[in-house]
Amino acid sequence: SDIIAFYKPRALDASGGFFQSFKIDGTKFNPEFRQIVSSARMVINFMLAGKLLGDAELLKIGKHGLEYIEKVHYVPAKQSYAFTVRQHKPEDMVEQAYGYAFILAAHAAARTAGVVKDNTDVARVFDMLERKFWLPDKGAYLDTISA
């Protein structure tokens, strides 16, 4: 509840996604910058807290963040997610398995929280992770794909 109490009044960016950079006192800095892991982590936090606390407002905030991931971080022409976004435009297109794992976890949290009713997006992101990063001959995931 402490994490949600910190972020709830200050993280939501009405123009899209979440503000992600804060000083210890809660003051925002670098407000136009978004990073995929932080975007996904916020979704996870709000979705699971909303479910745990029975708070529909938290679920709505989580959905706002998930929509941002899919509408801004995701670049359909490249069929990939931007690792960073600045001013709501993709900035760094390096693909990292770590980032995709968090996107997968965000979709799973939305499913767990009941915000989405099926596993379509969980399966889609899992398939992307497998297709892009899995190295069957090594039995491991590739860490990074250069832009």
C-alpha positions in Angstrom: 0.0 0.0 0.0 3.0 2.4 0.6 4.1 2.0 -3.1 0.6 2.7 -4.4 0.2 5.6 -1.9 3.4 7.1 -3.4 2.5 6.6 -7.1 -1.2 7.0 -7.2 -1.4 10.8 -6.8 1.6 11.6 -9.0 2.3 8.9 -11.6 -0.7 9.1 -14.0 0.0 11.2 -17.1 -3.3 12.2 -18.5 -1.7 12.5 -22.0 -0.6 8.9 -21.8 1.2 6.4 -19.7 2.9 7.2 -16.4 5.4 9.7 -15.2 8.3 7.5 -14.1 11.1 9.7 -12.7 10.7 11.0 -9.2 13.0 12.3 -6.5 12.7 10.8 -3.0 10.3 13.7 -2.1 8.0 12.8 -5.0 9.1 15.7 -7.2 8.9 14.7 -10.9 11.9 15.1 -13.2 12.4 14.0 -16.8 8.6 13.9 -17.3 8.7 13.1 -21.1 10.7 9.9 -20.7 9.3 6.4 -20.5 11.1 3.1 -20.2 9.3 -0.2 -21.0 10.2 -2.0 -17.8 9.0 0.9 -15.7 5.8 1.3 -17.8 5.1 -2.5 -17.3 6.0 -2.4 -13.6 3.5 0.4 -13.0 0.8 -1.6 -14.8 1.6 -4.7 -12.6 1.6 -2.7 -9.4 -1.7 -1.0 -10.1 -3.4 -4.1 -11.5 -2.4 -6.4 -8.6 -3.1 -3.8 -5.9 -6.5 -3.1 -7.5 -7.4 -6.8 -7.4 -6.0 -7.2 -3.8 -7.7 -4.1 -2.4 -10.8 -4.4 -4.5 -10.2 -0.9 -5.9 -11.7 -0.3 -9.4 -9.9 3.0 -9.6 -6.5 1.3 -9.4 -7.6 -1.2 -12.1 -8.5 1.7 -14.3 -5.1 3.3 -13.8 -3.5 0.0 -14.6 -5.5 -0.3 -17.8 -4.5 3.3 -18.8 -0.8 2.1 -18.5 -1.4 -1.1 -20.4 -3.1 0.8 -23.3 0.0 3.1 -23.4 2.3 0.1 -23.7 0.3 -1.2 -26.6 -0.4 2.1 -28.4 2.9 3.9 -27.8 5.7 1.5 -26.8 4.5 -1.0 -29.4 5.6 -0.2 -33.0 3.4 -2.3 -35.4 5.6 -1.6 -38.5 8.5 -3.2 -36.6 6.4 -5.7 -34.7 8.4 -4.8 -31.6 8.3 -2.7 -28.5 10.4 0.5 -28.0 12.6 0.1 -25.0 12.3 3.8 -24.4 9.8 6.5 -25.4 10.3 10.2 -25.2 7.4 12.7 -25.7 5.1 9.7 -26.6 7.3 8.7 -29.5 9.6 5.6 -29.7 13.2 6.5 -29.0 15.3 3.4 -28.4 14.3 0.4 -30.4 16.8 -2.0 -28.9 14.9 -5.1 -27.9 15.7 -6.8 -24.6 14.2 -10.1 -23.4 14.0 -8.4 -19.9 11.7 -5.8 -21.3 9.5 -8.3 -23.1 9.3 -10.4 -19.9 7.9 -7.4 -18.1 5.4 -6.7 -20.9 4.3 -10.4 -20.5 4.0 -9.9 -16.8 1.9 -6.7 -17.3 -0.5 -8.6 -19.5 -0.7 -11.5 -17.1 -1.4 -9.0 -14.2 -4.2 -7.5 -16.2 -5.6 -11.0 -16.8 -5.2 -12.0 -13.2 -7.0 -8.7 -12.1 -9.9 -9.5 -14.4 -9.4 -6.4 -16.5 -9.0 -8.5 -19.6 -11.2 -11.6 -20.2 -8.9 -13.9 -22.1 -5.3 -14.8 -22.7 -4.9 -13.4 -26.2 -2.3 -10.7 -25.3 -0.5 -13.0 -22.8 -0.1 -15.6 -25.6 0.8 -13.0 -28.2 3.6 -11.5 -26.1 4.8 -15.0 -25.0 5.0 -16.0 -28.7 7.0 -12.8 -29.5 9.4 -13.6 -26.7 9.9 -17.1 -27.9 10.2 -16.2 -31.6 12.6 -13.3 -31.1 14.7 -14.4 -28.1 14.6 -18.1 -27.6 17.8 -20.0 -28.7 16.8 -23.7 -28.8 20.3 -24.9 -29.5 21.5 -23.1 -26.3 18.4 -23.7 -24.2 18.4 -20.1 -23.2 17.0 -16.7 -24.2 19.0 -14.1 -26.1 19.5 -11.0 -23.9 19.4 -8.2 -26.5 18.6 -7.6 -30.2 20.1 -4.4 -31.6 17.9 -1.9 -33.2 
